Structure formats: structure tokens, C-alpha cells
């Protein structure tokens, strides 16, 4: 957590909300991040997201099983979702965020629109993936038999 605090101090020096994050694998720091939403004009540039992106690049994988995320404040809903999608094994946070999960803004959502076409794109993509995976598995099995 001390390393995450160092990252938070970097954010503070830049005029950002002082939040820092560190990701470890086997107790070795593999990625760091601190808030940069203001300096990057990027609403997704939270410390956790920056650290997740760096860890994914380092491991050459968008999934990060076995990794731990240390962050100085309880993750917001956006970051919590990214943490789940990344398959982070454990999150250790410093300060609780009483506003977590309670955004002060609501966007109007409309849908479904062109549902069949949009659903078909996803179904076709995953059908092709399954076929390719099945073909690769068959090739490997034949190669082992040879």
C-alpha cells in the first residue's frame, strides 16, 4: 500500500485527485498508476484503470488472474467493473469511499435499437471463435498422436 500512496502523491502534485494504485504478481510490483483524468482529459484515466492497462501490457494478456491490486481508495463502479473483467484475484484498498456506487449524474439510456443486427454481430463473432478453438484443439490432438 505504501507504493500506492507514492502514486497518489504523484497525482496530487499534478492537481489530480490523489489516488494511486499498484498491481502485484507473486508479491512483485508489475504495474503502477495514479489518477490522470484531469491532465489527460479522460474520464477513464483513474489510477486503477491505468495500472490495469500497464499490467495487461506487461503480461501480454487482458486477464490478470493471480494479481493483486492495491489502491488508496475503494474503487468506483467503473473501476470495480474493470477489475472484475480483468480477473484480478484480490483488491486491497486504503480508504473507504462513502460515495462509491452513488454517482451524482444519471445518463438517459434508450434501447434496444437494431437489436437483431447487434446481437447477430456478437453471436457470429463467438461462433467463429468456438469453431477456431475447436479446430485448433483437433490439430493439437492429431499432432500428439503422430
N, C-alpha and C positions, 0 to 999 in steps of 0.2 A: 504494500500500500504506500510505502514511502516513495517508491518510484512514481506511482500515480500522482502523488502530491507534488512531486517535482514537475510533472507535466502540467498540473493545474496552475502552478506558479508561472509557467511559460505563457499560458493563456491569459492570465491576469495582467502580465506585463504588456500584452498586446491589446489590452482593453476588452478582452473577451470574458465571458462568464468563466470563472476559474474551476474548470472541471478537467480532470486528467484520467487517462486510462492506460493500463498496461496488460498485455496478454502474455501468459507464460505457457510453455510446454515442457513438461518434466522439470519444473522449477527453474527454467531458463527463460529470461525475457526474450520474446521473439518479435514483439511489436509494441509501439507506443503511440499515443495520440493525445491531443488536447483540443479543446473547443476552438473552432476557427470559422464559425458561421458568419460572424461579422466581417472578418478580414477577407473571406472568400466569397461573400455574398451568396452563401449556400446554406439553405435551411437544414440540409442533412449533414453538415460538417460538425457533428458532435464528436466528442472525444472517443466514444465507443466505436462509432462508425469508422472514424479514421484509423483506429487501432485494428478493427476487424479487417479493413481493406489491406492494411500493411501485412497482417498475419496471413491473409489469404494469398497475397503475392509471394510472401516468403515461403510458404508451404506449397505453393502452386496448386491450391485446392480451395474452393469456396466453402467447403465444410471443414470445421476445425474441432473435431472430436478430441477429447483428451486435453483440450486447452482450458485454462482458467483466465477469467477476466477480472482484473482489479480496477475498480472505478471509484472516484472520490465521492460520488453521489448516486443514489438509487436511479437506475436507468429510466428514461421516459418511455412511453409506449412505442415510439418509433424504434428506439434502440433495443428495447426488450424484444420486439419482433425480429429484428436483425440478429440478435443473439440466439434466438430460438432457431431461425433459419440456418445460421452458421453451425449449429450443433455444439455450441460452447458447453463444456461439461459442468462448469461451476462459475458463479458470479459472486464476487466478494465486493460489497460496496461500503463506503465510509459513512456518509450522512444519509439519513432517510429524506425523501422528498415528499412532503405532505401534499404537494400539487400533482404528483405523479398520477397519471391516468385521468386528470381533470383539466383538460385543455380549456383555455378561455376563448376559443374560437370554434365555430362549427361551420363546415362547408356543406352546401346543399348537394346531395347526391341524387342522380337520376339514372335509372336503368331498370331492367336490361334494354339495351339498344343493339340491334343486329345480333341478337343472342345466338342464333343458329350458326351464323358465319364465324363469330368469335369462338364459340365452343368447338366448331369444326377445326379451326386452326390448332387449338390445343390438343384435341383428340388425335388429329393426324400426326402432329409432332411426336406425341408419346407412343403412338402405334409404330411409327418408323423407328423410334429409339428401341422399343421392345424387340422388333424384328432384327435390328442390327445387333443388339445384345445377344439374342438367341443364336444368330449366325456365328458370332464370334465364339460363343460357348461351344458350338458344334465343331468349329475349326480347331479349337484348342483340344477338345476331346479326341478328335481324329489324329492330331499331331502327337498326343501322348501315346496313342495306340501304335503308332508307327515305329 
